[in-house]
Amino acid sequence: MKPRWEILILPLHRGGSPRRWVVSRMQLVVGGVVGGLFLLAAGMGFLLFSRLVHLQARVLTLTRERDALQARVQKIAHLEEELARLREFRNRVTQLLVPEHLQSPPPATARTVDLEEMPSPAPPPDPYLPTGLPTRGYLSRGFSKNHPGLDLSAPYGTPVVSTANGRVHAVREDPVYGKVVEVVHGKRWTTRFAHLQSAVVSPGDSVRRGQVIGFVGSTGVSTGPHLHYEVRDGKTPLDPLLFLGPDLELLRPAS
């Protein structure tokens, strides 16, 4: 006789009758296998569901990142269009404000020039238009949005000259630019010369192109002797390299 097992279930409440099941060994084995397969299937289903939820969340994150990148690409394209329009506007303004013979591009590398070797070019039509270099030296920093002029490095005491006829508007001390000379040329142009060691002009003095107005120094916030030179149309700073004219061709790599 094959062994059998009896399963007895007793009720917890009164009046209930117990229930019995008699199962064979084979039935227990089959039941255990079926139960194990069910638990295995349930576990795998839970893992697959969790993985699916994770993948859906990842897809959603990647979709948002893709949308953000597309928005940035569109913004960059818009900025490039704005930059192109600003460059075109700058070129038009330059053509309107600066004579054609002064519209040469700035040099690509640091340059130096010796005023003693300069020829004497024919004077420009407007004696009040700033033209040429104010001192001899080499270009250590160019014009930019945050630097409204040129820095020309030169030894202490190098003469600084006015680049056009005009009147000295101010000679002052500035905590950043040190000793500054500001010259007004006619009703439109203004030049500024900063970090001077000393000035030899006073407010109200009339000056002519090529007249010495001071000497190179390192006053104010400065890491060494140099001249900070600005050209302004009214209150708007312009790149002084646009006003060098023939002097631009005299620039050469610093030795």
QUIJORA-V683670 format. One record per backbone hydrogen bond with DSSP energy under -1.0 kcal/mol. CO is the residue of the C=O (numbers start at 1). NH is the residue of the N-H. If there is no record, write none. Layout:
BEGIN
co: <CO/CO>
nh: <NH/NH>
END
This chain:
BEGIN
co: <5/7/9/13/19/21/23/24/25/26/27/28/29/30/31/32/33/34/35/36/37/38/39/40/41/42/43/44/45/46/47/48/49/50/51/52/53/54/55/56/57/58/59/60/61/62/63/64/65/66/67/68/69/70/71/72/73/74/75/76/77/78/79/80/81/82/83/84/85/86/87/88/89/90/91/92/93/94/99/100/111/112/113/114/115/119/126/127/134/137/138/141/147/147/150/151/151/152/153/155/158/160/160/162/163/166/167/168/170/172/174/176/177/178/179/180/181/182/182/183/184/185/185/188/189/190/191/192/193/194/198/202/205/207/208/211/213/214/215/216/217/225/227/228/229/230/231/232/233/236/239/240/241/243/244/245/246/247/252>
nh: <23/21/19/16/9/7/5/28/29/30/31/32/33/34/35/36/37/38/39/40/41/42/43/44/45/46/47/48/49/50/51/52/53/54/55/56/57/58/59/60/61/62/63/64/65/66/67/68/69/70/71/72/73/74/75/76/77/78/79/80/81/82/83/84/85/86/87/88/89/90/91/92/93/94/95/96/97/98/102/103/139/252/137/117/118/121/129/165/161/113/153/151/144/149/229/140/141/227/138/158/216/213/214/210/131/207/184/204/182/180/178/221/195/174/196/172/193/169/170/191/167/188/189/234/185/232/183/230/181/228/215/205/168/166/211/162/200/160/197/157/226/154/152/194/150/192/238/190/236/233/242/243/244/132/247/248/249/250/112>
END
